[in-house]
Amino acid sequence: MFAAITLILAIGAVAERSQLGPLMVFVFVWSTLVYDPIACWTWNSNGWSFVLGGLDFAGGTPHRGWGTERLAYKPHNTSYVVPGTVFLWFGWFGFNGGSALSAHLRAAQACIVTNLAANVGGLTWMLWDYRLDKKWTAVGFCSGAIGLVAITPASGFVGSPAAVLFGVAAGTICNFATQLKFFFHYDDALDIFASHAIGGVVGNVLTGIFGQKSVAAFDGVSVIGGGWLDVHFIQLGYQIADSVSGMTYSFAMTTLILWAMHFFPGGYLELRCSEESEIIGIDDAEMGEYAYDYVGLETELAPPKHTFGEDALEGAVGGGREPMHHVHHQERKASTEGNPADEKDGVSETPL
């Protein structure tokens, strides 16, 4: 489950950018060569980070592997964004609480701090958006629920007051991090780097500060040194080392994998789709169907000979059946005023 969720984040970063076949190959190779080693050194009892004393309760470093959301595009269906966030939120209780592997007080505490961090993160993000638009947006709150990512590595180690700080920090830092792609000019369809990579690093580092051995002991068996609150200052160094190594390894290996796929003989594994596929959408280009079959794209790909009249309907599909919806009234008016003789039944035969 953890591996599958991490790969879903990768797909979010290349949404409407990649071909389905090569993407499936990438998912298998990446999970084997990148995710598995990171998960091993983080959670395996012989892993270097585990032996060193790194704290990661439910997946900060492995989950962050692909981070190397306020949405970049205006949401096309806000009514889906909200229930999608609800499902994600609910599933995170199993993600964090279930990582205790038993029904005890520590598992309950993990669920409590998970809910707190998500709520505070949502409110924080919404407040930062309000300063710009003076609007209270549901999408802003859903984006701010990125506090779920930050609290993931700390959920079994921190108390409720610390969870509030996790939400504020994640909501603030991730909100401003969405501007990084405009500064560095990289393409990230759903701001996966800003939300999950930065959010994961924030959570991992704060765990080194607010981790408490008393909270870890809620299960009756766990013994840790704690973080700064327990005057265990070296813990922050362990957390930073874990974060830096995870991101460095993930970035290097992912680059090598993508390079090898891009230059694979014949171009069969090239991940990036064509420009035409991006225009018409991956749904139609890769699967031959539309999620919403009413958006006209034919005029952008190949403008029809007749902009108006019944001839424009011949061979049209999808939104092309309604060509008048894509006509600017003022342009029609300007073209017909100079050639009134060309008008027939109130419709101009003069192409734009």
Contacts in CASP RR format, 6 or more apart in sequence:
PFRMAT RR
TARGET T0000
AUTHOR 0000-0000-0000
METHOD contacts of the structure
MODEL  1
MFAAITLILAIGAVAERSQLGPLMVFVFVWSTLVYDPIACWTWNSNGWSF
VLGGLDFAGGTPHRGWGTERLAYKPHNTSYVVPGTVFLWFGWFGFNGGSA
LSAHLRAAQACIVTNLAANVGGLTWMLWDYRLDKKWTAVGFCSGAIGLVA
ITPASGFVGSPAAVLFGVAAGTICNFATQLKFFFHYDDALDIFASHAIGG
VVGNVLTGIFGQKSVAAFDGVSVIGGGWLDVHFIQLGYQIADSVSGMTYS
FAMTTLILWAMHFFPGGYLELRCSEESEIIGIDDAEMGEYAYDYVGLETE
LAPPKHTFGEDALEGAVGGGREPMHHVHHQERKASTEGNPADEKDGVSET
PL
1 95 0 8 1.000
2 39 0 8 1.000
2 59 0 8 1.000
2 62 0 8 1.000
2 63 0 8 1.000
2 95 0 8 1.000
3 31 0 8 1.000
3 35 0 8 1.000
3 36 0 8 1.000
3 39 0 8 1.000
5 63 0 8 1.000
5 95 0 8 1.000
6 31 0 8 1.000
6 35 0 8 1.000
6 62 0 8 1.000
6 63 0 8 1.000
6 65 0 8 1.000
6 66 0 8 1.000
7 27 0 8 1.000
7 30 0 8 1.000
7 31 0 8 1.000
7 35 0 8 1.000
7 66 0 8 1.000
9 63 0 8 1.000
9 66 0 8 1.000
9 67 0 8 1.000
9 192 0 8 1.000
9 196 0 8 1.000
10 26 0 8 1.000
10 27 0 8 1.000
10 30 0 8 1.000
10 66 0 8 1.000
10 192 0 8 1.000
11 18 0 8 1.000
11 23 0 8 1.000
11 27 0 8 1.000
12 189 0 8 1.000
12 190 0 8 1.000
12 192 0 8 1.000
13 66 0 8 1.000
13 67 0 8 1.000
13 188 0 8 1.000
13 189 0 8 1.000
13 190 0 8 1.000
13 192 0 8 1.000
13 193 0 8 1.000
14 23 0 8 1.000
14 189 0 8 1.000
14 271 0 8 1.000
15 189 0 8 1.000
15 190 0 8 1.000
16 189 0 8 1.000
16 278 0 8 1.000
16 281 0 8 1.000
16 282 0 8 1.000
17 187 0 8 1.000
17 189 0 8 1.000
17 272 0 8 1.000
17 273 0 8 1.000
17 278 0 8 1.000
18 271 0 8 1.000
18 272 0 8 1.000
18 273 0 8 1.000
18 282 0 8 1.000
19 270 0 8 1.000
19 271 0 8 1.000
19 272 0 8 1.000
19 273 0 8 1.000
19 277 0 8 1.000
19 286 0 8 1.000
20 282 0 8 1.000
20 286 0 8 1.000
20 287 0 8 1.000
22 261 0 8 1.000
22 268 0 8 1.000
22 269 0 8 1.000
22 270 0 8 1.000
22 271 0 8 1.000
23 271 0 8 1.000
25 261 0 8 1.000
25 269 0 8 1.000
26 257 0 8 1.000
26 258 0 8 1.000
26 261 0 8 1.000
26 271 0 8 1.000
29 257 0 8 1.000
30 253 0 8 1.000
30 254 0 8 1.000
30 257 0 8 1.000
33 253 0 8 1.000
33 257 0 8 1.000
34 65 0 8 1.000
34 249 0 8 1.000
34 250 0 8 1.000
34 253 0 8 1.000
34 254 0 8 1.000
34 257 0 8 1.000
35 62 0 8 1.000
35 65 0 8 1.000
37 249 0 8 1.000
38 61 0 8 1.000
38 62 0 8 1.000
38 65 0 8 1.000
38 246 0 8 1.000
38 249 0 8 1.000
38 250 0 8 1.000
39 62 0 8 1.000
40 47 0 8 1.000
41 47 0 8 1.000
41 48 0 8 1.000
41 49 0 8 1.000
41 50 0 8 1.000
41 245 0 8 1.000
42 49 0 8 1.000
42 50 0 8 1.000
42 56 0 8 1.000
42 59 0 8 1.000
42 60 0 8 1.000
42 61 0 8 1.000
42 62 0 8 1.000
42 242 0 8 1.000
43 50 0 8 1.000
43 56 0 8 1.000
43 62 0 8 1.000
44 50 0 8 1.000
45 51 0 8 1.000
49 56 0 8 1.000
49 61 0 8 1.000
49 238 0 8 1.000
49 241 0 8 1.000
49 242 0 8 1.000
49 245 0 8 1.000
52 238 0 8 1.000
52 241 0 8 1.000
52 242 0 8 1.000
53 224 0 8 1.000
53 235 0 8 1.000
53 238 0 8 1.000
54 235 0 8 1.000
54 238 0 8 1.000
54 239 0 8 1.000
54 242 0 8 1.000
55 153 0 8 1.000
55 154 0 8 1.000
55 157 0 8 1.000
55 207 0 8 1.000
55 208 0 8 1.000
55 211 0 8 1.000
55 224 0 8 1.000
55 226 0 8 1.000
55 235 0 8 1.000
55 238 0 8 1.000
55 239 0 8 1.000
56 62 0 8 1.000
56 153 0 8 1.000
56 204 0 8 1.000
56 207 0 8 1.000
56 242 0 8 1.000
57 96 0 8 1.000
57 99 0 8 1.000
57 110 0 8 1.000
57 152 0 8 1.000
57 153 0 8 1.000
57 154 0 8 1.000
57 155 0 8 1.000
57 156 0 8 1.000
57 157 0 8 1.000
58 95 0 8 1.000
58 96 0 8 1.000
58 97 0 8 1.000
58 98 0 8 1.000
58 99 0 8 1.000
58 110 0 8 1.000
58 152 0 8 1.000
58 153 0 8 1.000
58 155 0 8 1.000
58 156 0 8 1.000
59 99 0 8 1.000
59 152 0 8 1.000
59 153 0 8 1.000
60 149 0 8 1.000
60 152 0 8 1.000
60 153 0 8 1.000
60 200 0 8 1.000
60 203 0 8 1.000
60 204 0 8 1.000
61 153 0 8 1.000
61 204 0 8 1.000
61 242 0 8 1.000
61 243 0 8 1.000
61 246 0 8 1.000
63 149 0 8 1.000
63 152 0 8 1.000
63 153 0 8 1.000
63 196 0 8 1.000
63 200 0 8 1.000
64 149 0 8 1.000
64 196 0 8 1.000
64 197 0 8 1.000
64 199 0 8 1.000
64 200 0 8 1.000
64 201 0 8 1.000
64 204 0 8 1.000
64 243 0 8 1.000
64 246 0 8 1.000
64 247 0 8 1.000
64 250 0 8 1.000
65 197 0 8 1.000
65 246 0 8 1.000
65 247 0 8 1.000
65 250 0 8 1.000
66 192 0 8 1.000
66 196 0 8 1.000
66 197 0 8 1.000
66 250 0 8 1.000
66 254 0 8 1.000
67 192 0 8 1.000
67 193 0 8 1.000
67 196 0 8 1.000
67 197 0 8 1.000
67 250 0 8 1.000
68 193 0 8 1.000
68 197 0 8 1.000
68 247 0 8 1.000
68 250 0 8 1.000
68 251 0 8 1.000
68 254 0 8 1.000
69 142 0 8 1.000
69 143 0 8 1.000
69 144 0 8 1.000
69 146 0 8 1.000
69 190 0 8 1.000
69 191 0 8 1.000
69 192 0 8 1.000
69 194 0 8 1.000
69 195 0 8 1.000
70 125 0 8 1.000
70 129 0 8 1.000
70 139 0 8 1.000
70 140 0 8 1.000
70 143 0 8 1.000
70 175 0 8 1.000
70 178 0 8 1.000
70 191 0 8 1.000
71 139 0 8 1.000
71 143 0 8 1.000
71 190 0 8 1.000
71 191 0 8 1.000
72 178 0 8 1.000
72 181 0 8 1.000
72 188 0 8 1.000
72 189 0 8 1.000
72 190 0 8 1.000
72 191 0 8 1.000
73 189 0 8 1.000
75 81 0 8 1.000
75 139 0 8 1.000
76 292 0 8 1.000
78 138 0 8 1.000
78 139 0 8 1.000
81 138 0 8 1.000
81 139 0 8 1.000
81 142 0 8 1.000
82 138 0 8 1.000
82 142 0 8 1.000
84 142 0 8 1.000
85 142 0 8 1.000
85 145 0 8 1.000
88 145 0 8 1.000
88 148 0 8 1.000
89 118 0 8 1.000
89 145 0 8 1.000
89 148 0 8 1.000
92 114 0 8 1.000
92 118 0 8 1.000
92 148 0 8 1.000
92 152 0 8 1.000
93 111 0 8 1.000
93 114 0 8 1.000
93 115 0 8 1.000
94 111 0 8 1.000
95 152 0 8 1.000
96 110 0 8 1.000
96 111 0 8 1.000
96 114 0 8 1.000
96 151 0 8 1.000
96 152 0 8 1.000
96 155 0 8 1.000
96 156 0 8 1.000
97 107 0 8 1.000
97 110 0 8 1.000
97 111 0 8 1.000
97 114 0 8 1.000
97 155 0 8 1.000
98 107 0 8 1.000
98 110 0 8 1.000
99 110 0 8 1.000
99 155 0 8 1.000
99 156 0 8 1.000
100 106 0 8 1.000
100 107 0 8 1.000
100 110 0 8 1.000
100 156 0 8 1.000
100 219 0 8 1.000
102 219 0 8 1.000
104 218 0 8 1.000
104 219 0 8 1.000
104 220 0 8 1.000
105 218 0 8 1.000
105 219 0 8 1.000
106 156 0 8 1.000
106 215 0 8 1.000
106 216 0 8 1.000
106 218 0 8 1.000
106 219 0 8 1.000
106 220 0 8 1.000
106 222 0 8 1.000
107 219 0 8 1.000
109 155 0 8 1.000
109 156 0 8 1.000
109 159 0 8 1.000
109 215 0 8 1.000
109 218 0 8 1.000
110 155 0 8 1.000
110 156 0 8 1.000
112 160 0 8 1.000
112 163 0 8 1.000
113 151 0 8 1.000
113 154 0 8 1.000
113 155 0 8 1.000
113 156 0 8 1.000
113 158 0 8 1.000
113 159 0 8 1.000
113 160 0 8 1.000
113 162 0 8 1.000
113 163 0 8 1.000
113 166 0 8 1.000
114 148 0 8 1.000
114 151 0 8 1.000
114 152 0 8 1.000
114 155 0 8 1.000
114 163 0 8 1.000
116 151 0 8 1.000
116 160 0 8 1.000
116 163 0 8 1.000
116 164 0 8 1.000
116 167 0 8 1.000
117 147 0 8 1.000
117 148 0 8 1.000
117 150 0 8 1.000
117 151 0 8 1.000
117 163 0 8 1.000
117 164 0 8 1.000
117 166 0 8 1.000
117 167 0 8 1.000
117 170 0 8 1.000
118 145 0 8 1.000
118 147 0 8 1.000
118 148 0 8 1.000
118 151 0 8 1.000
118 167 0 8 1.000
120 147 0 8 1.000
120 163 0 8 1.000
120 164 0 8 1.000
120 166 0 8 1.000
120 167 0 8 1.000
120 168 0 8 1.000
121 144 0 8 1.000
121 145 0 8 1.000
121 146 0 8 1.000
121 147 0 8 1.000
121 167 0 8 1.000
121 168 0 8 1.000
121 170 0 8 1.000
121 171 0 8 1.000
122 140 0 8 1.000
122 141 0 8 1.000
122 142 0 8 1.000
122 143 0 8 1.000
122 144 0 8 1.000
122 145 0 8 1.000
122 146 0 8 1.000
122 147 0 8 1.000
122 167 0 8 1.000
122 171 0 8 1.000
123 141 0 8 1.000
124 144 0 8 1.000
124 167 0 8 1.000
124 168 0 8 1.000
124 170 0 8 1.000
124 171 0 8 1.000
124 172 0 8 1.000
124 175 0 8 1.000
125 140 0 8 1.000
125 141 0 8 1.000
125 143 0 8 1.000
125 144 0 8 1.000
125 146 0 8 1.000
125 171 0 8 1.000
125 174 0 8 1.000
125 175 0 8 1.000
126 136 0 8 1.000
126 137 0 8 1.000
126 140 0 8 1.000
126 141 0 8 1.000
126 144 0 8 1.000
128 171 0 8 1.000
128 172 0 8 1.000
128 175 0 8 1.000
128 176 0 8 1.000
129 135 0 8 1.000
129 137 0 8 1.000
129 140 0 8 1.000
129 175 0 8 1.000
130 136 0 8 1.000
143 175 0 8 1.000
143 195 0 8 1.000
144 170 0 8 1.000
144 171 0 8 1.000
144 174 0 8 1.000
144 175 0 8 1.000
146 170 0 8 1.000
146 171 0 8 1.000
146 174 0 8 1.000
146 195 0 8 1.000
146 196 0 8 1.000
146 199 0 8 1.000
147 166 0 8 1.000
147 167 0 8 1.000
147 170 0 8 1.000
147 171 0 8 1.000
147 174 0 8 1.000
147 199 0 8 1.000
149 170 0 8 1.000
149 195 0 8 1.000
149 196 0 8 1.000
149 199 0 8 1.000
149 200 0 8 1.000
149 203 0 8 1.000
150 166 0 8 1.000
150 167 0 8 1.000
150 169 0 8 1.000
150 170 0 8 1.000
150 199 0 8 1.000
150 200 0 8 1.000
150 202 0 8 1.000
150 203 0 8 1.000
150 206 0 8 1.000
151 158 0 8 1.000
151 163 0 8 1.000
151 166 0 8 1.000
151 167 0 8 1.000
151 170 0 8 1.000
151 203 0 8 1.000
152 200 0 8 1.000
152 203 0 8 1.000
153 200 0 8 1.000
153 203 0 8 1.000
153 204 0 8 1.000
153 207 0 8 1.000
154 162 0 8 1.000
154 166 0 8 1.000
154 203 0 8 1.000
154 206 0 8 1.000
154 207 0 8 1.000
154 210 0 8 1.000
154 211 0 8 1.000
156 215 0 8 1.000
156 216 0 8 1.000
156 218 0 8 1.000
157 207 0 8 1.000
157 210 0 8 1.000
157 211 0 8 1.000
157 212 0 8 1.000
157 215 0 8 1.000
157 216 0 8 1.000
157 224 0 8 1.000
157 226 0 8 1.000
158 166 0 8 1.000
158 207 0 8 1.000
158 210 0 8 1.000
158 211 0 8 1.000
158 212 0 8 1.000
158 215 0 8 1.000
159 210 0 8 1.000
159 212 0 8 1.000
159 215 0 8 1.000
162 206 0 8 1.000
162 210 0 8 1.000
162 211 0 8 1.000
162 212 0 8 1.000
165 206 0 8 1.000
165 210 0 8 1.000
166 202 0 8 1.000
166 203 0 8 1.000
166 206 0 8 1.000
166 210 0 8 1.000
169 202 0 8 1.000
169 203 0 8 1.000
169 206 0 8 1.000
170 199 0 8 1.000
170 202 0 8 1.000
170 203 0 8 1.000
173 198 0 8 1.000
173 199 0 8 1.000
173 202 0 8 1.000
174 194 0 8 1.000
174 195 0 8 1.000
174 198 0 8 1.000
174 199 0 8 1.000
174 202 0 8 1.000
177 191 0 8 1.000
177 193 0 8 1.000
177 194 0 8 1.000
177 195 0 8 1.000
177 198 0 8 1.000
178 191 0 8 1.000
178 194 0 8 1.000
178 195 0 8 1.000
180 193 0 8 1.000
180 194 0 8 1.000
181 187 0 8 1.000
181 188 0 8 1.000
181 191 0 8 1.000
181 193 0 8 1.000
181 194 0 8 1.000
186 193 0 8 1.000
188 194 0 8 1.000
197 247 0 8 1.000
200 243 0 8 1.000
201 243 0 8 1.000
201 247 0 8 1.000
204 239 0 8 1.000
204 240 0 8 1.000
204 242 0 8 1.000
204 243 0 8 1.000
205 236 0 8 1.000
205 239 0 8 1.000
205 240 0 8 1.000
205 243 0 8 1.000
207 227 0 8 1.000
207 239 0 8 1.000
208 226 0 8 1.000
208 227 0 8 1.000
208 228 0 8 1.000
208 235 0 8 1.000
208 236 0 8 1.000
208 237 0 8 1.000
208 238 0 8 1.000
208 239 0 8 1.000
209 227 0 8 1.000
209 228 0 8 1.000
209 229 0 8 1.000
209 236 0 8 1.000
210 227 0 8 1.000
210 228 0 8 1.000
210 229 0 8 1.000
211 224 0 8 1.000
211 226 0 8 1.000
211 227 0 8 1.000
211 228 0 8 1.000
211 229 0 8 1.000
211 230 0 8 1.000
211 235 0 8 1.000
212 226 0 8 1.000
212 227 0 8 1.000
212 229 0 8 1.000
212 230 0 8 1.000
213 223 0 8 1.000
213 224 0 8 1.000
213 225 0 8 1.000
213 226 0 8 1.000
213 230 0 8 1.000
216 222 0 8 1.000
216 223 0 8 1.000
216 224 0 8 1.000
216 226 0 8 1.000
217 223 0 8 1.000
225 232 0 8 1.000
225 235 0 8 1.000
226 232 0 8 1.000
226 235 0 8 1.000
227 233 0 8 1.000
227 235 0 8 1.000
227 236 0 8 1.000
228 235 0 8 1.000
228 236 0 8 1.000
258 271 0 8 1.000
261 269 0 8 1.000
261 270 0 8 1.000
261 271 0 8 1.000
262 269 0 8 1.000
262 270 0 8 1.000
262 271 0 8 1.000
264 270 0 8 1.000
273 282 0 8 1.000
273 285 0 8 1.000
273 286 0 8 1.000
274 285 0 8 1.000
276 285 0 8 1.000
276 301 0 8 1.000
277 285 0 8 1.000
277 286 0 8 1.000
279 297 0 8 1.000
279 300 0 8 1.000
279 301 0 8 1.000
280 297 0 8 1.000
280 301 0 8 1.000
283 289 0 8 1.000
283 290 0 8 1.000
283 291 0 8 1.000
284 290 0 8 1.000
290 318 0 8 1.000
293 318 0 8 1.000
293 319 0 8 1.000
294 318 0 8 1.000
294 319 0 8 1.000
294 322 0 8 1.000
295 318 0 8 1.000
295 319 0 8 1.000
296 318 0 8 1.000
296 319 0 8 1.000
296 320 0 8 1.000
296 322 0 8 1.000
296 326 0 8 1.000
297 319 0 8 1.000
298 304 0 8 1.000
298 316 0 8 1.000
298 317 0 8 1.000
298 319 0 8 1.000
298 320 0 8 1.000
299 320 0 8 1.000
299 323 0 8 1.000
299 326 0 8 1.000
304 311 0 8 1.000
304 312 0 8 1.000
304 316 0 8 1.000
304 323 0 8 1.000
305 311 0 8 1.000
305 351 0 8 1.000
306 312 0 8 1.000
306 349 0 8 1.000
306 351 0 8 1.000
307 323 0 8 1.000
307 327 0 8 1.000
307 351 0 8 1.000
307 352 0 8 1.000
308 323 0 8 1.000
308 324 0 8 1.000
308 327 0 8 1.000
308 332 0 8 1.000
308 347 0 8 1.000
308 348 0 8 1.000
308 349 0 8 1.000
309 347 0 8 1.000
309 349 0 8 1.000
312 323 0 8 1.000
313 320 0 8 1.000
313 321 0 8 1.000
313 323 0 8 1.000
316 323 0 8 1.000
319 325 0 8 1.000
327 352 0 8 1.000
331 352 0 8 1.000
332 348 0 8 1.000
332 352 0 8 1.000
335 348 0 8 1.000
335 350 0 8 1.000
335 352 0 8 1.000
336 342 0 8 1.000
336 343 0 8 1.000
336 348 0 8 1.000
336 350 0 8 1.000
339 348 0 8 1.000
339 350 0 8 1.000
342 348 0 8 1.000
342 349 0 8 1.000
342 350 0 8 1.000
343 349 0 8 1.000
END
